[in-house]
């Protein structure tokens, strides 16, 4: 893996992990699915507009449209939808930790469905990553975490794994911003009827809500998704997915700094184990071509 890919992965992880804290602020003052649908609409329109400005086209192949639809529904509507609902009762740090288990699911499906080759050191690294997550998750779940919220998080992670493996076949074909914008619009369209039918649309307008919502649109919503697509196209879905193991590191730190959430010794131990697991996975991939 080259240094540019590592830099992209780290940037993605920081932006993606920060979304859990900003989402926690949003759902405190606004209905989660309605806020998410609006975010997708605005982010999608911005991305499509920028794509048109740079001469990109929405004339995609049938395979690309199918992948964009699946990605928009699985990542945007299902993954983020479940997590936004969960974060009404689950701390941002715990949500970030839950999301970091996604590489295990993506790796298993990549191996069984696409014949992805994982070396022994890679499997050991993934196991270490899971162990680190379990250390953190176990301590926090016994501290009174909402069980239904954790179920929502687990459902969202499963949907994210499907999206991660689907993006490998999207192929932006020079239309990266357009593809990103379209999959956001798909996610927003899928969430809108559910939000209209199930939610009370009272919003407690506040400065933190406006700032968090604006940040979520531009940074984790738009910039992180563009970086993610570029990273997967560069190094493949399974290797890119390992950067989600950084979610507990950045997610816990950002939540502690921004929201004042607690950081325990078990959190730090889990983070250390997760970091070692990431290193093992990346070393196991050294010298392999991109997928």
C-alpha atoms as one frame of an Amber mdcrd trajectory, in Angstrom:
protein
   0.000   0.000   0.000   1.473   3.375  -1.011   1.693   6.469   1.188  -1.007
   8.287  -0.745  -3.470   5.476  -0.065  -2.533   5.489   3.623  -3.072   9.252
   3.769  -6.439   8.895   2.062  -7.421   6.148   4.484  -6.454   8.190   7.533
  -8.288  11.269   6.238 -11.363   9.174   5.554 -11.233   7.600   9.023 -11.031
  10.973  10.790 -13.876  12.476   8.760 -16.032   9.368   9.022 -15.463   8.985
  12.773 -16.336  12.621  13.417 -19.788  11.989  11.947 -20.833   9.995  15.015
 -20.359  13.009  17.281 -22.048  15.438  14.891 -24.941  12.987  14.459 -25.306
  12.729  18.223 -25.750  16.517  18.343 -28.257  16.476  15.468 -30.543  13.752
  16.834 -30.776  15.563  20.184 -32.722  18.386  18.524 -34.194  16.914  15.305
 -35.903  13.705  14.105 -33.076  11.400  12.918 -34.439  10.035   9.637 -35.841
  13.365   8.485 -32.541  15.097   9.237 -30.649  12.364   7.400 -32.925  12.515
   4.347 -32.430  16.292   4.159 -28.684  15.872   4.531 -28.591  13.427   1.618
 -30.694  15.709  -0.549 -28.397  18.686   0.026 -25.129  16.731  -0.186 -26.349
  14.923  -3.298 -27.365  18.106  -5.071 -24.013  19.726  -4.243 -22.091  16.708
  -5.564 -24.168  16.468  -8.755 -23.807  20.221  -9.311 -20.036  20.030  -8.898
 -19.960  17.011 -11.199 -21.797  18.924 -13.917 -19.456  21.894 -13.398 -16.471
  19.612 -14.033 -18.075  18.087 -17.112 -19.091  14.785 -15.555 -22.059  12.813
 -16.857 -24.913  10.908 -15.254 -25.113   8.629 -18.289 -23.894   5.572 -16.422
 -23.967   1.969 -17.530 -26.724  -0.336 -16.294 -24.219  -2.037 -13.994 -23.149
   1.305 -12.558 -26.736   2.406 -11.957 -27.480  -0.883 -10.203 -24.438  -0.503
  -7.971 -25.232   3.148  -7.222 -28.756   2.129  -6.188 -27.537  -0.676  -3.920
 -24.832   1.520  -2.388 -27.262   4.370  -1.817 -29.766   2.116  -0.102 -27.339
  -0.050   1.906 -24.894   2.607   3.109 -26.995   5.732   3.176 -30.537   4.599
   3.912 -29.840   1.480   5.994 -26.408   1.907   7.600 -26.682   5.590   8.452
 -30.426   5.341   9.055 -29.958   2.649  11.691 -27.079   4.537  13.291 -28.893
   7.877  13.420 -31.837   6.218  15.166 -29.488   4.317  17.493 -27.662   7.464
  18.554 -30.765   8.781  20.256 -29.833   6.349  23.049 -26.259   5.204  22.273
 -23.129   7.289  22.875 -21.207   8.501  19.832 -18.076   6.625  20.923 -19.956
   3.338  21.242 -21.545   3.817  17.808 -18.106   4.417  16.285 -16.774   1.288
  17.972 -19.673  -0.776  16.630 -19.037   0.486  13.091 -15.420  -0.650  13.266
 -16.478  -4.319  13.142 -17.480  -3.886   9.493 -14.115  -5.050   8.009 -14.622
  -8.505   9.478 -17.949  -8.889   7.717 -16.620  -7.372   4.489 -13.558  -9.628
   4.548 -15.627 -12.761   5.138 -18.002 -11.914   2.309 -15.166 -10.858   0.028
 -13.504 -14.211   0.634 -16.641 -16.327   0.149 -18.257 -14.360  -2.697 -15.310
 -12.956  -4.655 -12.409 -15.243  -3.774 -10.438 -12.498  -1.987  -7.138 -13.986
  -0.785  -6.403 -13.264   2.873  -3.042 -14.351   4.297  -2.632 -15.836   7.763
  -1.213 -12.572   9.137  -4.233 -10.753   7.748  -6.649 -13.082   9.492  -4.665
 -12.673  12.707  -4.899  -8.893  12.321  -8.644  -9.028  11.766  -9.003 -11.239
  14.838  -6.947  -8.751  16.853  -9.141  -5.941  15.615 -12.257  -7.812  16.706
 -10.690  -8.524  20.097  -9.909  -4.842  20.593 -13.434  -3.854  19.672 -14.858
  -6.487  22.034 -12.725  -5.177  24.906 -14.162  -1.693  24.448 -17.675  -2.828
  23.602 -17.852  -5.228  26.551 -16.904  -2.568  29.074 -19.346  -0.049  27.662
 -22.267  -2.455  27.214 -22.101  -3.441  30.900 -22.191   0.253  31.716 -25.832
   0.588  30.721 -25.819   0.883  26.915 -29.252   0.548  25.308 -29.620  -3.026
  23.924 -32.023  -1.975  21.139 -29.597   0.751  20.122 -26.839  -1.854  19.836
 -29.116  -4.015  17.669 -29.652  -1.036  15.370 -25.889  -0.519  15.200 -25.316
  -4.176  14.303 -27.939  -4.013  11.558 -26.316  -0.895  10.174 -22.868  -2.510
  10.132 -24.195  -5.479   8.144 -25.679  -3.104   5.564 -22.389  -1.160   5.374
 -20.478  -4.361   4.613 -22.771  -5.021   1.648 -22.256  -1.451   0.423 -18.481
  -1.745   0.740 -18.339  -4.834  -1.450 -20.840  -3.363  -3.916 -18.775  -0.234
  -4.542 -16.024  -2.367  -6.067 -18.201  -2.830  -9.158 -19.501   0.723  -9.470
 -16.495   2.119 -11.341 -16.817   5.883 -11.468 -15.365   6.071 -14.995 -14.256
   9.669 -14.427 -17.648  10.613 -12.954 -16.772  10.310  -9.258 -18.666  13.359
  -7.988 -21.701  12.433 -10.071 -21.711   8.856  -8.749 -21.365  10.076  -5.150
 -24.176  12.597  -5.608 -26.519  10.092  -7.205 -26.065   7.478  -4.483 -26.813
  10.148  -1.874 -29.998  11.131  -3.668 -30.993   7.456  -3.789 -30.474   7.172
  -0.020 -32.479  10.319   0.642 -35.333   9.156  -1.568 -35.442   5.804   0.239
 -35.523   7.431   3.690 -38.014  10.205   2.985 -41.285   8.166   2.990 -40.216
   6.294   6.140 -39.405   9.587   7.867 -42.719  11.158   6.834 -44.736   8.190
   8.093 -42.936   7.464  11.363 -41.485  10.644  12.830 -42.640  13.693  14.734
 -41.109  16.563  12.792 -40.541  18.950  15.684 -37.093  20.612  15.492 -35.489
  22.500  18.390 -33.498  24.962  16.318 -30.154  25.843  17.918 -26.655  26.977
  16.975 -25.094  23.529  17.734 -27.733  21.875  15.526 -27.076  24.216  12.585
 -23.292  23.872  12.897 -23.414  20.076  13.279 -25.829  19.686  10.363 -23.747
  21.919   8.066 -20.560  20.074   9.017 -22.192  16.689   8.434 -23.289  17.699
   4.933 -19.886  18.954   3.797 -17.312  16.799   5.603 -18.476  13.250   6.464
 -21.371  13.525   4.018 -19.568  14.758   0.901 -15.794  14.873   1.353 -15.464
  11.531   3.181 -17.621   9.725   0.624 -15.560  11.059  -2.294 -12.344   9.964
  -0.546 -13.884   6.548   0.192 -14.799   5.897  -3.430 -11.326   6.955  -4.569
  -9.676   4.784  -1.908 -11.665   1.664  -2.828 -10.887   2.196  -6.500  -7.196
   2.514  -5.589  -6.634  -0.395  -3.172  -9.795  -2.539  -3.264 -12.769  -2.994
  -0.969 -11.260  -5.355   1.622  -8.065  -3.384   2.185  -9.972  -0.104   2.296
 -12.389  -1.594   4.821  -9.585  -2.094   7.348  -9.484   1.679   7.885 -12.853
   1.321   9.607 -10.878  -0.252  12.463  -9.687   3.292  13.170 -13.246   4.321
  14.038 -12.905   3.344  17.716  -9.684   5.345  17.996 -10.862   8.554  16.381
 -14.492   8.081  17.377 -13.699   7.773  21.100 -11.234  10.689  21.025 -13.521
  13.031  19.087 -16.515  12.176  21.283 -14.427  12.805  24.395 -13.167  16.158
  23.117 -16.401  17.397  21.565 -19.106  15.855  23.736 -17.246  15.149  26.969
 -17.872  11.387  26.757 -15.756   9.262  29.081 -12.543   7.461  28.100 -11.536
   4.481  30.274  -8.410   2.353  30.565 -10.251  -0.450  28.781 -10.960   1.973
  25.929  -7.226   2.695  25.644  -6.355  -1.018  25.812  -8.884  -1.814  23.109
  -7.590   1.006  20.930  -4.021  -0.338  21.251  -5.135  -3.844  20.219  -7.125
  -2.459  17.285  -4.132  -0.443  16.081  -1.973  -3.563  16.151  -4.608  -5.437
  14.182  -4.664  -2.773  11.485  -0.894  -2.924  11.152  -0.983  -6.719  10.783
  -3.657  -6.554   8.083  -1.741  -3.928   6.123   1.538  -5.840   6.411  -0.173
  -8.988   5.161  -1.230  -7.049   2.047   2.215  -5.618   1.326   3.372  -6.443
  -2.158  -0.069  -7.447  -3.433  -1.676  -5.689  -6.360  -4.822  -3.655  -5.996
  -8.137  -5.389  -6.401
